[in-house]
Amino acid sequence: MEKNNTVKFQEKIKQLNQETTSYLNEIKKLISSSFQSNELKILSYFTYTTNISHEKESESLIIGTYHIHNIGNIPINKPYICLKLSQDSPFHFSGKYINKNTTLAMQTNDVWERLNDHTNKEEYWLKPVGKESVSPAQIISFSNFQAKWIPSEPYTGSIMGFTYCDEFNDGIPAINQINLSGN
C-alpha cells in the first residue's frame, strides 16, 4: 500500500510541476508581449505646497510643479501643456518660462516657452525648450511655478492642467487640479 501511495504522490508532484512550468511560461509570454506592445500612456499631475496667510494684507502663495510621466512603451512627441486658471481667479501666476522674443542668452536649463499671448492671465500654453520627445518611463516637469494672492476678501481659484502632444491632439487632463477658497 505504501508503494502505491508513493507512486501516486510522485505522479501528483510531477503533474503540479508541469502545471507550474506551464503557468510560468504563460506569464513570461504575457510580460514579453506587454513590453513589445506599442502602448501610448501619459500620466500628468500637479504636486504643490501652499503658504496661506489668514491676515488680510499678507501674501499667500502656491509653489507647484506640473509633471508629465510617459508610462507607455513608446515615446511621445512634441509635448506641450496648458495651465488654466479659473476665471476671476485671485492668482498672480509666474514661472520659469520665456516668451518667443526672449534672447538665447536669457534662457536656462529646464525652461519652457510660452506659446500664447503673454497678456492672457488665464491660460498658459507652454512647451519645453529643446525637448522634442519624452521617452518611455521618463518624466518632464514644469517646475516651481508660483501663484500668489492677497486674501483681502473671500477668494476662490483653481489651476487645471492639460497635456498635449502629436499623439494626443485633443489633450489629456491632469489627474488632479489645485483648488483653493477662503475668507
Backbone as a ProteinNet text record, in pm:
[ID]
protein_1_A
[PRIMARY]
MEKNNTVKFQEKIKQLNQETTSYLNEIKKLISSSFQSNELKILSYFTYTTNISHEKESESLIIGTYHIHNIGNIPINKPYICLKLSQDSPFHFSGKYINKNTTLAMQTNDVWERLNDHTNKEEYWLKPVGKESVSPAQIISFSNFQAKWIPSEPYTGSIMGFTYCDEFNDGIPAINQINLSGN
[TERTIARY]
80.2	0	85.9	195.6	283.3	345.3	383.6	444.4	345.9	221.6	117.5	94.9	94.7	78.4	198.6	317.5	437.4	433.7	390	379.3	275.6	161	57.7	109	180.6	235.4	336.6	424.8	523.3	456	349.3	276.1	208.3	155	90.3	193.2	310.4	417.8	459.4	471.4	509	403	275.2	166.3	170.1	190.1	196.4	316.7	429.4	547.3	520.3	451.4	417.9	322.5	223	130.6	204.3	294.3	371.3	455.7	521.4	602.3	514.7	398	306.4	261.2	226.7	185.4	298.9	418.7	533.4	559.4	547.9	566.6	459.9	336.8	228.4	253.6	298.5	330	443.9	546	657.7	609.5	518.3	463.6	386.6	305.1	227.7	318.4	421.6	515.2	587.7	634.3	705.2	615.8	490.7	402	366.2	358.6	326.5	441.7	565.1	678.2	691.1	644.6	654.4	538.2	428.7	314.9	347.2	291.7	315.8	204.7	204.5	104.2	149.4	55.8	81.2	1	69.3	1.7	78.4	2.6	61.3	-13	62	4.6	57.8	-32.4	12.6	-57.2	16.6	-35.1	40.8	-21.8	39.3	92.6	205.7	248.4	265.3	227.9	234.5	232.2	270.5	263.8	202.2	138.7	75.2	125.7	126.4	152	39.1	-62.5	-182.6	-181.7	-193.5	-199.3	-344.6	-367.7	-502.4	-514.8	-413.2	-417.5	-452.6	-538.7	-595.2	-492.8	-384.5	-289.4	-160.6	-154.2	-34.8	-52.4	56.9	53	43.3	-39.4	-46.7	19.4	61.8	146.6	123.9	123.6	130.2	259.8	337.4	452.6	421.4	418.9	378.1	464.8	446.8	515.9	413.4	417.6	330.5	417.6	383.4	463.2	392.4	471.4	424	507.8	441.4	509.9	464.5	558.4	527.7	530.8	412.4	405.2	378	384.8	365.9	497.5	492.6	610.2	671.7	613.9	670	682.6	775.4	793.4	671.6	652.4	554	631.6	575.2	647.6	585.7	672.7	637.3	535.7	575.1	483.2	466.7	347.9	322.3	205.1	188.4	86.6	4.6	-110.8	-191.7	-224.9	-183.3	-223	-328.4	-446.1	-559.8	-604.6	-603.4	-652.2	-800.4	-875.6	-1019.5	-1047	-1160.2	-1199.4	-1216	-1174.5	-1178.6	-1093.8	-994.3	-903.1	-823.3	-795	-716	-565.5	-524.6	-384.1	-307.7	-187.3	-88.6	9.6	11	88.4	225	328.6	462.5	534.4	637.4	712.8	835	908.9	1031.1	996.3	948.7	917.7	962.9	980.9	1022.9	915.2	920.1	832.6	911.3	844.5	909.2	1022.4	1013.4	1113.1	1233.1	1236.8	1347.5	1475	1585.1	1712.1	1767.7	1849.9	1909.7	1994.2	2054.1	2137.6	2055	1925.3	1838.5	1785.2	1803.5	1749.3	1838.9	1774.6	1846	1795.3	1854	1807.5	1665.1	1593.9	1458	1361.4	1388.6	1299	1193.1	1077.1	966.6	935.5	883.4	846.4	695.3	653	509.5	467.8	363	319.3	207.6	127.8	15	50.6	-41.1	-22.8	12.5	120.5	167.1	74	-22.6	-117.6	-234.9	-249.5	-355.5	-318.9	-400.6	-372.4	-449.6	-521.7	-597.1	-539.8	-475.7	-421	-272.9	-197	-53.1	-21.9	-1.8	35.4	187.2	245.5	390.7	445.4	565.7	635.6	777.7	835.3	972.6	1070.3	1163.8	1263.1	1365.7	1387.9	1488.6	1447.3	1321.3	1273.9	1165.1	1201.1	1107.8	1030.5	1077.4	1005.5	1028.3	938.7	950.1	955.3	1066.2	1087	1001.1	979.8	907.1	972.9	891	930.6	993.6	1005.4	1065.3	959.6	1003.3	917	979.6	899.2	943.1	849.6	901.5	823.5	839.3	728.7	730.6	737.9	857.9	888	875.1	833.4	837.7	763.9	647.7	567.1	507.1	467.1	410.5	276.6	185.8	58.9	45.8	42.1	35.7	-96.6	-143.6	-262.7	-265.5	-340.2	-359.3	-505.2	-529.2	-665.6	-740.3	-748.4	-814.3	-965.7	-1018.6	-1161.7	-1178.1	-1298.3	-1315.8	-1266.9	-1205.8	-1147.8	-1176.3	-1177.7	-1187.7	-1106.7	-1026.1	-947	-902.4	-876.8	-826.6	-726.2	-641	-545.8	-564	-596.3	-613.8	-499.5	-464.9	-357.6	-402	-349.7	-377.9	-247.5	-227.1	-107.3	-145.1	-64.6	-85.4	44.9	31.9	148.1	95.9	185.9	143.7	44	62.9	-20.9	-156.4	-165.4	-289.6	-321.9	-372.7	-404.1	-516.2	-607.1	-719.4	-682.3	-565.1	-519.7	-568.7	-494.1	-527.4	-525	-634.4	-634.6	-547.6	-493.1	-416.3	-508.8	-452.6	-535.4	-578.7	-518.9	-562.6	-555.9	-610.8	-601	-582.9	-550.5	-530.1	-655.8	-719.7	-839.7	-821.7	-848.7	-839.5	-956.1	-1001.2	-1100.2	-1085	-1122.4	-1111.4	-1179.7	-1188.5	-1249.2	-1145.8
-117.3	0	125.7	122.7	240.2	269.5	166.7	186	250.3	212.2	267.5	415.2	449.7	588.9	673.8	616.8	688.6	718.8	624.3	643.2	750.3	744.6	846.4	984.8	986.9	1114.2	1171	1087.7	1131.5	1178.2	1107.6	1147.3	1283.3	1304.2	1431.8	1545.4	1522.2	1622.9	1651.4	1551.6	1569.7	1652.8	1622.4	1697.8	1844.1	1868.2	2005.2	2081	2015.7	2078	2116	2030	2061.2	2180.1	2182.2	2295.2	2425.4	2419.3	2537.7	2586.4	2495.1	2532.3	2595	2539	2593.4	2734.5	2753.5	2885.7	2987.2	2947.6	3038.6	3077.4	2982.5	3013.2	3110.3	3092.3	3182.7	3323	3331.4	3461.8	3528.5	3454	3509.4	3563.7	3490.7	3537.7	3668.3	3676.1	3797.6	3917.1	3895.1	4003.8	4047.1	3951.3	3983.3	4059.8	4017.6	4086.8	4225.6	4245.2	4379.5	4475.2	4426.6	4514.2	4538.9	4447.4	4463.4	4542.2	4552.5	4626.2	4775	4842.3	4985.3	5063	5055.5	5127.8	5271	5362.7	5504.1	5548.3	5580.2	5621	5736.6	5839.8	5955.8	5978.5	6009.2	6046.5	6185.1	6281.8	6415.6	6456.5	6531.2	6565.5	6683	6745.4	6853.7	6800.5	6855.6	6849.2	6994.2	7024.7	7164.3	7176.5	7292.5	7327.3	7466.2	7493	7623.5	7689.5	7821.2	7902	8004.8	7977.8	8060.7	8150.7	8278.2	8377.3	8400.6	8417.1	8447.5	8594.2	8670.9	8815.3	8881.7	8982.3	9040.4	9100.8	9153.7	9221.8	9143.2	9019.4	8936.8	8847	8825.3	8747.3	8597.5	8529.1	8382.9	8330.5	8203.5	8152.6	8003.5	7964.5	7824.6	7809.7	7708.9	7671.3	7532.4	7519.1	7392.4	7346.7	7221.5	7161.3	7076.8	7086.8	7005.5	6900.3	6774.1	6661.7	6592.5	6550.3	6463.7	6336.2	6224.4	6095.7	6004	5962.2	5868.7	5727.6	5672.2	5537.6	5432.6	5473.7	5380.7	5320.2	5255.2	5186.2	5252.8	5364.4	5436.2	5584.3	5654.1	5796.9	5879.5	5991	6089.1	6204.8	6265.2	6365.7	6504.2	6603.1	6744.6	6773.4	6745	6769.5	6918.7	6956	7090.6	7083.7	7187.5	7185.9	7314.5	7307.1	7425.6	7425.7	7531.1	7552.1	7660.4	7626.6	7716.5	7758.2	7890.1	7945.4	7973.6	7950.6	7974.9	8122.6	8147.2	8284.1	8360.1	8484.5	8569.2	8513.2	8434.8	8380.2	8493.3	8485.3	8590.3	8574.2	8467.2	8432.4	8521.2	8557.7	8617.1	8504.5	8456.6	8338.4	8378.4	8304.5	8323.9	8189	8179.4	8055.4	8072.5	7964.4	7966.9	7938.7	8044.8	8033.5	8161.2	8146.6	8260	8286	8403.9	8436.5	8417.5	8418.4	8393.8	8492.1	8612	8715.5	8714.1	8622.5	8617	8574.5	8641.3	8608.3	8478.4	8411.9	8285.9	8303.8	8420.1	8443.8	8440.6	8468.8	8470.2	8331	8233.8	8100.6	8020.1	7936	7848	7705.4	7611.8	7473	7462.3	7364	7335.4	7450.4	7534.5	7645.8	7601.3	7662.6	7636.6	7764.6	7750.8	7867	7883.9	8006.6	8035.3	8053.2	7982	7981.8	8081.5	8115.5	8205.7	8347.9	8439.6	8581.2	8602.5	8674	8694	8781.8	8846.8	8927.5	8844.3	8722.6	8633.6	8586.4	8618.5	8584.9	8461.6	8395.7	8276.5	8147.5	8153.2	8033.2	8052.1	7949.8	7949	7823.4	7843.3	7734.9	7733.1	7620	7611.9	7485.2	7498.1	7378.9	7381.3	7263.6	7259.7	7296.8	7384.4	7427.1	7314.5	7275.9	7174.7	7033.1	7009.4	6874.6	6836.3	6756.3	6720.1	6592.2	6510.6	6386.7	6348.3	6262.9	6208.3	6056.7	5997.6	5854.1	5775.5	5646.7	5563.9	5569.8	5578.9	5586.5	5720.2	5812.6	5943	6040.5	6132.7	6237.8	6371.6	6462.7	6600.3	6686.6	6799.6	6880.7	7028.6	7100.3	7244.8	7277.4	7311.6	7315.5	7453.1	7451.1	7567.3	7690.1	7670	7787.3	7841.1	7966.5	8029.8	8094.2	8084.5	8156.3	8231.2	8364.4	8447.8	8523.4	8555.4	8637.6	8693.9	8801.6	8863.8	8840.9	8770.9	8734.8	8849.6	8965.4	9082	9067.8	8974.6	8946.3	8797.8	8741.9	8599.4	8567	8451.7	8414.5	8268.4	8238.9	8103.4	8100.2	7998.2	7985.6	7842.4	7810.6	7677.3	7687.4	7587.7	7573.2	7432	7424.5	7295.8	7276.8	7152.2	7121.6	7024	7044.8	6957.6	6932.7	6808.8	6770.8	6738.3	6789.3	6766.7	6715.4	6646.2	6603.4	6563.1	6526.2	6484.8	6368.9	6280.5	6162.1	6190.5	6298.5	6335	6482	6507.8	6645.1	6707.7	6625.6	6677.6	6700.6	6657.6	6680.3	6576.7	6566.2	6475.8	6558.6	6559.9	6639.3	6573.8	6658	6608.8	6529.3	6436.4	6354.7	6432.5	6549.8	6634.5	6779.1	6867.2	7009.9	7079.2	7206	7282.9	7367.5	7351.8	7428	7489.3	7619.3	7688.8	7785.9	7800.8	7904	7941.5	8064.2	8108.1	8239.9	8275.1	8402.8	8488.3
0	0	0	75.8	81.8	-53.6	-124.6	-255.6	-351	-346.5	-431.1	-397.9	-269.7	-228.5	-271.7	-263.6	-303.9	-453.2	-533.3	-677.5	-708.9	-640.4	-661.4	-621.9	-511.7	-464.2	-565.1	-617.7	-716.9	-846	-886.4	-1005.7	-984.4	-864.9	-834.7	-836.5	-779.3	-781.7	-924.8	-1005.5	-1145.8	-1218.4	-1193.4	-1255.1	-1210.4	-1082.4	-1031.2	-1088.5	-1102.3	-1163.3	-1308.8	-1382	-1521.6	-1529	-1438.7	-1435.8	-1402.2	-1304.4	-1265.6	-1382	-1451.2	-1566.9	-1675.3	-1697.8	-1796.7	-1757.7	-1629.2	-1581.1	-1594.9	-1558.7	-1569.7	-1714.9	-1805.4	-1947.5	-1997	-1952.3	-1991.4	-1936.4	-1812.5	-1752.2	-1828.9	-1864.1	-1941.5	-2076.6	-2142.1	-2269.5	-2251.3	-2146.4	-2120.7	-2092.7	-2012.5	-1982	-2108.2	-2184.6	-2308.7	-2405.6	-2420.4	-2514.3	-2464.5	-2333	-2283.4	-2309.4	-2304.6	-2335	-2484.4	-2565	-2709.2	-2767.4	-2693.2	-2746.3	-2747.8	-2841.8	-2855.8	-2786.5	-2655.5	-2578.6	-2556.5	-2571.8	-2552	-2430.9	-2321.6	-2199	-2135.1	-2098.1	-2031.4	-1900.7	-1799.1	-1670.7	-1637.5	-1619.3	-1581.6	-1453.1	-1370.1	-1238.4	-1178.2	-1079.1	-1003.1	-870.5	-829.5	-690.6	-648	-524.9	-483.1	-331.5	-287.7	-147.3	-137	-25.4	-7.1	119.5	117.2	235.2	236.8	315.4	315.5	438.1	411.5	518.6	556.4	685.9	732.9	773.1	736.8	758.8	626.8	632.7	510.3	415.7	462.8	374	352.3	400.1	380.4	259.1	189.3	66.2	94.8	17.3	19.9	-106.5	-102.6	-210	-232.4	-358.4	-400.8	-478.7	-447.4	-530	-582.4	-715.6	-773.6	-887.7	-923.2	-1036.9	-1112	-1244.5	-1329.5	-1395.8	-1375.6	-1425.3	-1541.6	-1638.4	-1747	-1738.4	-1713	-1698.6	-1811.7	-1894.3	-2001.9	-1942.3	-1917.6	-1859.9	-1967.2	-2093	-2204.5	-2248.7	-2362.7	-2415.3	-2537.1	-2581	-2694.8	-2658.2	-2722.8	-2691.9	-2733.3	-2663.5	-2707.1	-2768.5	-2871.1	-2948.5	-2934.9	-2929.2	-2922.1	-2810.4	-2685.7	-2574.1	-2546.5	-2503.5	-2452.9	-2357.5	-2277.7	-2173.3	-2176.3	-2113.7	-2087.9	-1939.7	-1871.1	-1732.8	-1735	-1684.9	-1694.7	-1555.4	-1532.3	-1407	-1422.6	-1316.6	-1323.6	-1349.9	-1413.2	-1443	-1311.7	-1309.1	-1188.7	-1074.6	-1108.5	-1007.9	-943.2	-813.7	-748.9	-772.9	-840	-850.8	-949.1	-907.9	-998.5	-1028.1	-1152.7	-1191.2	-1243.9	-1204.1	-1260.1	-1260.2	-1342.8	-1351.2	-1438.2	-1451.6	-1530.7	-1676.8	-1743.3	-1884.8	-1955.4	-2084.7	-2166.8	-2271.2	-2328.8	-2441.2	-2569.8	-2680.8	-2810.6	-2839	-2786.3	-2816	-2721.7	-2626.4	-2532	-2603.5	-2572.8	-2637.6	-2580.7	-2658.6	-2614.6	-2489.2	-2471.2	-2353	-2224.9	-2234	-2116.9	-2081	-2168.7	-2146.1	-2052.4	-1969.7	-1877.9	-1897.3	-1823.4	-1829.5	-1776	-1822.3	-1776.8	-1798.7	-1895.8	-1923.6	-2023.4	-2013.6	-2103.7	-2179.3	-2299.8	-2381.1	-2380.2	-2356.6	-2359.9	-2505.1	-2545.2	-2683.5	-2711.8	-2612.4	-2635.9	-2593.2	-2613.2	-2584.7	-2437.4	-2412.4	-2274.7	-2191.4	-2254.2	-2177.6	-2125.6	-2174	-2126.5	-1985.6	-1887.4	-1747.6	-1700	-1791.6	-1753.5	-1810.2	-1926.9	-1988.2	-2017.8	-1982.7	-2007.8	-2088.6	-2220.2	-2310.1	-2315.7	-2275.4	-2259.5	-2323.5	-2379.9	-2430.5	-2376.5	-2351	-2300.5	-2411.7	-2381.9	-2480	-2497.1	-2621.7	-2652.9	-2620.8	-2593.5	-2561.2	-2660.3	-2758.4	-2865.3	-2836.6	-2741.4	-2710.9	-2565	-2516.5	-2381.2	-2396.5	-2358	-2372.7	-2273.8	-2299.3	-2202.9	-2064.8	-1962.8	-1821.3	-1782.8	-1875.7	-1846.6	-1795.5	-1709.2	-1656.6	-1691.6	-1745	-1759.7	-1675.6	-1628.5	-1535.5	-1562.6	-1548.8	-1543.4	-1394.6	-1349	-1206	-1143.8	-1019.6	-930	-981.3	-1043	-1075.8	-946	-949.7	-831.4	-864.8	-772.5	-780.1	-647.5	-657	-536.6	-534.5	-414.8	-398.7	-257.5	-242.5	-111.4	-72.5	38.8	75.8	145	79.1	138.5	139.2	60.2	58.3	27.6	42.6	12.4	-129.9	-144.7	-274.3	-305.8	-434.8	-486.7	-614.8	-629.1	-750.5	-772.4	-898	-931.1	-1045.1	-1050.9	-1161	-1216	-1344.1	-1410.8	-1509.6	-1535.2	-1628.9	-1735.6	-1856.5	-1969.7	-2044.1	-2086.6	-2161.1	-2304.9	-2396.5	-2539.5	-2600.2	-2712.2	-2790.1	-2927.4	-3017.3	-3151.1	-3144.5	-3046.4	-3036.1	-2969	-2892.3	-2822.8	-2852	-2972.4	-3013.2	-2930.8	-2878.5	-2800.1	-2654.1	-2613.4	-2477.7	-2378.4	-2270.9	-2160.6	-2033.1	-1956.5	-1832.4	-1725.5	-1640.5	-1525.9	-1434.3	-1359.2	-1270	-1146	-1123.1	-1012.3	-1056.5	-977	-1001.3	-866.8	-871.4	-749	-728.8	-614.5	-580.8	-442.9	-433.4	-305.2	-290.5	-169.7	-138.9	7.4	39.3	177.4	200.9	325.9	368.6	437.1
[MASK]
+++++++++++++++++++++++++++++++++++++++++++++++++++++++++++++++++++++++++++++++++++++++++++++++++++++++++++++++++++++++++++++++++++++++++++++++++++++++++++++++++++++++++++++++++++++++

